[in-house]
Amino acid sequence: METTLSYSQKAKKILTKYNEEEILKQVFTHIADTYNKHYSKEKYQATEFIIDAGHGIGFCLGNILKYTQRYGKKGDKKEQEKDLLKLIHYAIIALFIHQGGHNDRR
């Protein structure tokens, strides 16, 4: 009989080469922190309006390109790490839209 493992049980069984489990924790912390920032204090975030207008995928991919191009050119190592976290967050939002999580009119 095969037992189904939870996500955290699977993560503990896998030996990752690139510290993925810790990095995913950092990504989640970054995302959670963005919901406490000044621009998310209103009922809706600007990103939601952009997605509602049917431009979500393009907006997300554009921001991924922006943070990719900016990486290494602004701030110190910690600031550069934030750019990488931001591009990952936009990739997650794009994947959410791609998977039908929102009706984007591409």
Secondary structure, 3 states (H helix, E strand, C coil): CCCCCCHHHHHHHCCCCCCHHHHHHHHHHHHHHHCCCHHHCCCCCHHHHHHHCCCHHHHHHHHHHHHHHHCCCCCCHHHHHHHHHHHHHHHHHHHHHHCCCCCCCC
